[in-house]
Each structure stands twice: as C-alpha cells, then as structure tokens.
Amino acid sequence: MMSVRRNRVNPKLLVALDYIYVLIGSTLVALAFTLFLLPNNIASGGVAGISTILKDVFGWKPSIVQWAFNIPLFVTGVIVLGKHFGLKTFIGTVFLPLVVFLSEDAEPITADPLLGALFGGLGVGLGLGIVFRGKASTGGIDLLAQIVHKYTGLSLGLCVLMIDGTIVVTSAFVFSIEQALYALIGMFLTAKTIDVVQMGLGYSKMAYIITDQQDEVRDEIFREVDRGVTRIQASGGFTDRERPMLMCVVAQYEVTRLKQHVKRIDPGAFIIIVNANEVLGEGFNQG
C-alpha cells in the first residue's frame, strides 16, 4: 500500500521508484502489443499502430519501426520543445521497442480480434498509466502531437485525435473497416484504463450545500459525519444577496448520511453532489 508520504521518503528512493515505474509500464505496453494487438492486426493509434500497418504492408519488424520513429521524435522534441522530457522519457522511448523486439516470437494469447482489442487496450492503458505515475512517457505520437500543437495552435487533445484518427483510418484501408472498429475499442479502453491507474477505482463525492442555517449545518456535519467543511463566499444570482456555500467531501458510503443530517437541520437546504475523481489529504488518499 503506497500510503507513505513522499516528503518522508528518501528522495533517491523516489527517483529509483519512478524509473521502476517506467520500466514496468513500458514492459506491459510492449507485451500487450505483441501478445494481443499485433497478432490481430489492431492498429489502435500511436507509433505501435504505425508499426502494425508497416509490418503488414512491407514486412518490417515492428520494433525497428518503433525505434526509427521514437528516437528521432524524442530528439526533435528536445530541440523544438526544450529539454524537459528528461532521461526517464528517453528510457521509455528506447526500452519499449526493446521489449517488443525480445517478445516478437512469443505465441499470441488469442486470435480473436475482439479479445485482442479488449485485453490489448487494457494492457496498454495499464502500462501507460504506470509510466505516467513515474512522471515520464514512452514518447512517440505524444511528442509529435506537442510539436504540431506548438506550430499550429491547435489544442493538444485535437492534435492527438487527428494523428491517431489518421492511423486508424489507414488501418481500415490496409486491413478492414472491422479491424479499424476493433482499434477504436482498444483506444477507448486504453484511455479509460489510464484514468483508473492515475486516479484509482474509488470515487469520493463532493457536496455543495446552500442553507440559511450554515453554522448549525456545519456543526452537524462535524459531529455526525466527522468530515471537514469549507465555507465558500457566494451570492444569489437573482437577489445579489450574499449567501455563502458550504463544501464538504465525503466517501460514497457517507453520502446518504450527509444528506439526512443536512435535511434534519434545514429541510429547505439546496444540495449539489458531484463526483470527485481523486481526493488527496487527511482522511483520504495521502498520494
């Protein structure tokens, strides 16, 4: 359980842990590619998707193609965007194709393209999420998207979407429309899995409470729910009258109890409850 506070841990250990994250994450991405995506001709974006297409068209080894794209893109990124990428990203850029090279003769786990897309997307997302936790990346299309963003002014998300979309559309012509649809499934699962790895499975809830009995509601939450409350200065949009709002973050299982106690004090209280994907601090995840 990673609940140790970072400021109490030896800084050298934290740096070493980041490098371990990069190596483990890159390995997972590479194995998901060679065991699930490549054997089923699923080009779900990125340099890996390009290498899948070029292997079918020209017979080129995917690992060589990935090195041929990743290393020049990393160098270009350093020149164009600055030196903030660091050694960890370079290691991810080089190590991932190395694992692809070493595992290219491994027996595929499935020949079903749907299973390949599902588990390949999950594996890539899990690996990338771990790499991101190491404060690095595996280079490739992300760097190209940042370069396009710098010179075109288009949003970074749109640049990534355009590049990955082009790869998926190309795969429809090289393989089939069905394979391209599988690739979209893989891309979706990759994005969702990265979110889970980054923010965890647990969702907390954030409650905004507008009431005329602020002090009583606040004390009730302190006493009965045992959660902190933050007062936010606000005013009514119609009356312009100052009406501070209370904010409280609770675990999912505490939502019903929170509502019950607020309504017991003020049946007319206005309560808004929204998802809080990640909460760091006392009483929650310590990071």
C-alpha positions as CSV (number, residue, x, y, z in Angstrom):
1,M,0.0,0.0,0.0
2,M,1.6,3.3,-1.2
3,S,0.4,5.4,1.7
4,V,3.9,6.6,2.7
5,R,4.1,10.3,2.5
6,R,6.6,11.4,-0.2
7,N,8.2,14.0,2.0
8,R,9.2,11.3,4.5
9,V,10.9,9.1,1.9
10,N,14.5,9.3,0.8
11,P,14.5,11.4,-2.4
12,K,16.8,8.9,-4.1
13,L,14.4,6.1,-3.4
14,L,11.6,8.1,-5.0
15,V,13.7,8.7,-8.1
16,A,14.5,5.0,-8.3
17,L,10.8,4.2,-7.9
18,D,10.0,6.4,-10.9
19,Y,12.5,4.5,-13.0
20,I,11.0,1.2,-11.9
21,Y,7.5,2.5,-12.9
22,V,8.9,3.4,-16.4
23,L,10.5,0.0,-16.9
24,I,7.4,-2.0,-15.6
25,G,5.0,0.2,-17.5
26,S,6.9,0.0,-20.8
27,T,7.2,-3.8,-20.4
28,L,3.4,-4.1,-20.0
29,V,2.7,-1.8,-23.0
30,A,5.1,-3.9,-25.2
31,L,3.7,-7.2,-24.1
32,A,0.1,-6.0,-24.7
33,F,1.2,-5.0,-28.2
34,T,3.0,-8.3,-29.1
35,L,0.5,-10.7,-27.5
36,F,-2.8,-9.1,-28.3
37,L,-2.7,-6.1,-30.7
38,L,-0.1,-7.1,-33.4
39,P,-1.2,-10.7,-34.0
40,N,-4.8,-9.5,-34.6
41,N,-3.8,-6.5,-36.9
42,I,-5.2,-4.0,-34.5
43,A,-3.6,-0.6,-35.1
44,S,-5.0,1.4,-32.2
45,G,-3.1,4.6,-32.8
46,G,0.4,5.7,-31.8
47,V,3.7,4.5,-33.2
48,A,2.7,1.0,-32.3
49,G,-0.3,1.3,-34.7
50,I,2.0,2.6,-37.4
51,S,4.4,-0.3,-36.9
52,T,1.4,-2.7,-37.2
53,I,0.4,-1.3,-40.5
54,L,4.0,-1.2,-41.9
55,K,4.6,-4.8,-40.9
56,D,1.6,-5.9,-43.0
57,V,2.5,-3.7,-46.0
58,F,6.3,-4.1,-46.1
59,G,7.1,-6.8,-43.7
60,W,9.2,-4.5,-41.5
61,K,9.8,-5.5,-37.9
62,P,7.6,-3.5,-35.5
63,S,10.5,-3.0,-33.0
64,I,12.7,-1.5,-35.7
65,V,9.9,0.8,-36.9
66,Q,9.2,2.0,-33.4
67,W,12.9,2.8,-32.7
68,A,13.0,4.5,-36.1
69,F,10.1,6.8,-35.1
70,N,10.6,7.2,-31.4
71,I,14.2,8.2,-31.2
72,P,14.1,10.9,-33.9
73,L,10.9,12.2,-32.4
74,F,12.5,12.4,-29.0
75,V,15.5,14.3,-30.4
76,T,13.2,16.6,-32.3
77,G,11.1,17.2,-29.2
78,V,14.2,18.1,-27.2
79,I,15.3,20.6,-29.9
80,V,11.8,22.1,-30.6
81,L,10.2,21.9,-27.2
82,G,13.1,22.0,-24.8
83,K,14.9,19.6,-22.5
84,H,12.2,19.0,-20.0
85,F,11.5,15.4,-21.2
86,G,14.4,14.0,-19.3
87,L,16.1,10.7,-19.0
88,K,13.1,8.8,-17.9
89,T,11.2,9.5,-21.1
90,F,14.2,8.6,-23.2
91,I,14.4,5.3,-21.3
92,G,10.7,4.6,-22.0
93,T,11.3,5.6,-25.7
94,V,14.1,3.1,-26.1
95,F,13.1,0.3,-23.7
96,L,9.6,-0.3,-25.0
97,P,10.7,-1.3,-28.6
98,L,13.4,-3.4,-27.0
99,V,10.8,-5.5,-25.1
100,V,8.8,-5.7,-28.4
101,F,12.0,-7.0,-30.1
102,L,12.6,-9.6,-27.4
103,S,9.0,-10.8,-27.4
104,E,8.2,-10.7,-31.1
105,D,8.4,-14.5,-31.4
106,A,6.1,-15.1,-28.4
107,E,2.9,-17.1,-29.0
108,P,-0.1,-14.8,-29.3
109,I,-2.6,-15.3,-26.4
110,T,-5.7,-15.0,-28.6
111,A,-6.6,-15.0,-32.3
112,D,-9.9,-13.4,-31.6
113,P,-9.7,-9.7,-32.7
114,L,-12.3,-8.6,-30.2
115,L,-10.4,-10.2,-27.3
116,G,-7.2,-8.8,-28.7
117,A,-8.7,-5.3,-28.8
118,L,-10.1,-5.6,-25.2
119,F,-7.1,-7.0,-23.5
120,G,-4.6,-5.2,-25.6
121,G,-6.3,-1.9,-24.8
122,L,-6.4,-2.7,-21.1
123,G,-2.7,-3.8,-21.1
124,V,-1.6,-0.7,-23.0
125,G,-3.6,1.6,-20.7
126,L,-2.3,-0.1,-17.6
127,G,1.3,0.2,-18.8
128,L,1.0,3.8,-19.8
129,G,-0.7,4.7,-16.5
130,I,2.2,3.2,-14.6
131,V,4.7,5.1,-16.8
132,F,2.8,8.3,-16.2
133,R,3.0,7.7,-12.5
134,G,6.7,7.6,-13.0
135,K,6.4,11.2,-14.4
136,A,7.6,10.1,-17.9
137,S,6.1,8.9,-21.2
138,T,7.0,6.5,-23.9
139,G,7.5,9.3,-26.5
140,G,6.2,8.7,-30.0
141,I,2.9,10.3,-31.0
142,D,2.6,12.3,-27.8
143,L,5.8,14.2,-28.8
144,L,4.6,14.6,-32.4
145,A,1.3,16.0,-31.1
146,Q,3.1,18.5,-28.9
147,I,5.2,19.7,-31.9
148,V,2.1,20.0,-34.1
149,H,0.4,21.9,-31.3
150,K,3.3,24.3,-31.0
151,Y,3.3,25.3,-34.7
152,T,-0.4,25.2,-35.5
153,G,-2.0,26.5,-32.3
154,L,-4.5,23.5,-32.3
155,S,-5.3,22.1,-28.9
156,L,-3.1,19.2,-27.8
157,G,-6.1,16.9,-27.5
158,L,-7.2,17.6,-31.0
159,C,-3.7,17.0,-32.3
160,V,-3.5,13.6,-30.7
161,L,-7.0,12.8,-32.0
162,M,-6.1,13.8,-35.6
163,I,-2.9,11.7,-35.6
164,D,-4.4,8.7,-34.0
165,G,-7.5,9.0,-36.2
166,T,-5.4,9.1,-39.3
167,I,-3.7,5.9,-38.2
168,V,-7.0,4.1,-37.5
169,V,-8.5,5.2,-40.9
170,T,-5.3,4.0,-42.6
171,S,-5.8,0.6,-40.9
172,A,-9.3,0.4,-42.4
173,F,-7.8,0.5,-45.9
174,V,-4.9,-1.8,-45.1
175,F,-6.8,-4.4,-43.1
176,S,-10.6,-3.8,-43.0
177,I,-13.2,-1.5,-41.6
178,E,-13.9,-4.1,-39.0
179,Q,-10.3,-4.1,-37.8
180,A,-10.4,-0.3,-37.5
181,L,-13.5,-0.6,-35.3
182,Y,-11.7,-3.0,-33.1
183,A,-8.9,-0.5,-32.9
184,L,-11.3,2.2,-31.7
185,I,-12.4,-0.2,-28.9
186,G,-8.8,-0.7,-28.0
187,M,-8.2,3.1,-27.9
188,F,-11.2,3.7,-25.7
189,L,-10.2,1.1,-23.2
190,T,-6.7,2.4,-23.1
191,A,-7.9,5.9,-22.3
192,K,-10.2,4.6,-19.6
193,T,-7.6,2.3,-18.0
194,I,-5.1,5.2,-17.8
195,D,-7.7,7.2,-15.9
196,V,-8.2,4.3,-13.4
197,V,-4.5,3.8,-12.9
198,Q,-4.0,7.6,-12.4
199,M,-7.0,8.2,-10.1
200,G,-8.0,4.8,-8.7
201,L,-11.2,3.0,-8.7
202,G,-12.7,4.7,-5.7
203,Y,-14.8,7.9,-6.3
204,S,-15.4,10.3,-3.5
205,K,-18.3,12.7,-3.6
206,M,-18.2,16.5,-3.2
207,A,-21.3,18.2,-1.8
208,Y,-22.1,21.9,-2.2
209,I,-24.7,23.0,0.4
210,I,-26.6,26.3,0.3
211,T,-28.5,26.9,3.5
212,D,-29.8,29.7,5.8
213,Q,-28.5,27.7,8.8
214,Q,-24.9,27.5,7.9
215,D,-23.5,27.2,11.4
216,E,-25.9,24.6,12.5
217,V,-25.4,22.5,9.4
218,R,-21.6,22.8,9.7
219,D,-21.7,21.7,13.3
220,E,-23.9,18.8,12.4
221,I,-21.5,17.6,9.7
222,F,-18.6,17.9,12.1
223,R,-20.4,16.0,14.8
224,E,-22.3,13.3,13.0
225,V,-20.4,12.7,9.7
226,D,-16.9,13.6,11.0
227,R,-15.9,15.4,7.9
228,G,-14.4,18.9,7.4
229,V,-16.4,21.7,5.8
230,T,-15.2,24.7,3.8
231,R,-17.1,27.9,3.5
232,I,-17.1,29.5,0.0
233,Q,-18.2,33.1,-0.5
234,A,-21.1,33.3,-2.9
235,S,-24.1,35.4,-3.7
236,G,-27.5,34.8,-5.2
237,G,-27.7,35.4,-8.9
238,F,-31.3,36.8,-8.7
239,T,-31.1,38.6,-5.4
240,D,-27.4,39.6,-5.3
241,R,-27.6,38.8,-1.6
242,E,-24.5,37.2,0.0
243,R,-25.2,33.6,0.6
244,P,-22.1,31.6,1.5
245,M,-21.9,28.0,0.4
246,L,-20.6,25.0,2.3
247,M,-18.4,22.5,0.6
248,C,-17.8,19.0,2.0
249,V,-16.0,16.0,0.6
250,V,-17.2,12.5,1.7
251,A,-16.8,8.9,0.8
252,Q,-19.5,7.3,-1.3
253,Y,-21.0,5.4,1.6
254,E,-21.3,8.6,3.6
255,V,-23.5,10.5,1.1
256,T,-26.8,9.3,2.4
257,R,-25.8,10.1,6.0
258,L,-24.7,13.5,4.9
259,K,-28.0,14.3,3.2
260,Q,-30.0,13.0,6.1
261,H,-28.2,15.2,8.6
262,V,-28.3,18.3,6.5
263,K,-32.0,17.9,5.8
264,R,-32.7,17.3,9.5
265,I,-31.3,20.7,10.3
266,D,-32.6,22.5,7.3
267,P,-35.3,20.7,5.2
268,G,-35.0,23.5,2.6
269,A,-31.3,23.2,2.1
270,F,-30.1,23.2,-1.5
271,I,-27.6,20.3,-2.0
272,I,-25.5,19.6,-5.1
273,I,-23.4,16.3,-5.1
274,V,-20.8,15.6,-7.8
275,N,-18.1,13.1,-8.3
276,A,-14.6,13.8,-7.1
277,N,-12.2,11.6,-9.0
278,E,-9.2,12.0,-6.8
279,V,-9.0,13.5,-3.3
280,L,-5.7,13.8,-1.5
281,G,-5.4,14.8,2.1
282,E,-6.2,13.8,5.7
283,G,-9.0,11.2,5.8
284,F,-8.5,10.3,2.1
285,N,-5.6,9.1,-0.1
286,Q,-2.3,10.6,1.0
287,G,-0.9,10.4,-2.5
